[in-house]
Structures are given as C-alpha cells and as structure tokens.
C-alpha cells in the first residue's frame, strides 16, 4: 500500500463514512467497534450518532501491516495515510508543511 491511499471520494458527501464502512474489509482495520460499524452502515438519516461515531472512527482507526501503520485522514476525500512512508515532498503536498517543520 502506498503512503497515501484514496479510500472514498468527496463526491459521496455525507455518505463518505457509510461508504467507508460498507466498501472496505473492516477486519483489516483496527480500533473500530462493531457497534460503530452498525451505526455507520445505517447512514446519516435518522441516526443521531452517525457523526459522533464517524469522529471516533476517524480518530482511532488504523490499518497495520508488518512494518507500517496507516491512519484515516479526511479533508473532503477520505485517505489512509502512513506518515512514516511519506517523502518530505509528499508530506508537504498533502499537509502543506515540511515533515521536519517542528524541529
């Protein structure tokens, strides 16, 4: 998997969380409760917990292989991002700052 992987395009709008939950194998993602998946599968309508649940998933979900861990990042589109695999140029283009900006 690349350092930056597009998962769900922003054209899905309010259904980005639902599309993520429905279109990806959640057994490969860590730190996502089944109850949270059930809420996301229902979608945003008549679902008071949808956005709160999505925030929890965004802040906690990880995908890990043997060497690296990806986190979710949403800025319109939804991405899986592995900062440790990014070059400084990729990081700058994605986040708008250099990797070592705080050093």
N, C-alpha and C positions, 0 to 999 in steps of 0.2 A: 504494500500500500504506500502511496506517495505521502509526503509530508502534509500536503493539503489535498483533501478529497471532498469534492462537492457531493453532498448527500441528497438535498432537496432544494430545488429552485424556489426563489421567492414568489414565482407566479402562483404557487399554491396558497399564498396569503395566509389567512387564519387557519388553514388546514396543514401547514408545514409540520406541526407536532404530530398530527394524526397520520400524515404520510410517512413520517419517520417511523412511527410505531408499527404501522402496517406493512411497510415495504422492506424492512431490514430484519435480519435474523437477530432477535433480541437475546438469544442465548449466547451470542458472541460479545455482547455489551455487558459491562459490569455496573453494579450500583444502581440498577433500575428495578424497583419493586414491581411485582405482578399487579398489585392494586393500581399503581401509577400507569402501567400499560393499559389496563382496562379502562381507566378514565380517558386516556388519550385516544384509544380506539373508538370511543363513543363520539368524539369530535366536540366542537365548541358549543353547539346549540343545546340549551337546557342542561348545561354541565358547569355548575358554579366552580368546580375545582380544576377545570381544564388549564387555565393559565398559571395558577399556583403550582399545579403538578408539572407543567412544562418547565417552569423556572427551576424546580427541584431536579428534574432530569437534566436540564442544561448545565446545572452547577455540579452534578455528581457523576454523570455517565462517563465511562471510559471504555476504550477498546484497547486491549493489550495483546501483542504477540510476544515472541521470545525476547525481543530486545527493546521494544518501544511501546509507548502509550499515547493514544490519541484522545483528545477531549473534544467535546462539541463546542462549536462557536457559531452563533447566529448573528448575521448582520444583513437582514433580508434573506439571503440564501443561508442554508444550513450546511456547515462544513464539519468534517472531522479533521483536527489539526494536531500534528505532532511537532511541537516547537523544537525539540532536540534534533530533529532531522532537517530542519529548515536551514538553508544558507542565509547569510545576512541579507542578501538581496531579496529572497523570498519573504523573509520576516518583515523587511522594510516595506515591500509592496503590499503585504497583507495587513500589517498593523500600523503602518505609517511611521515607524521609528526603527532605529537600529537595535539589534539584539543586545548590544553592549551599551546601550544608551545610559543605563543607571550606574555604570562603572566609572 
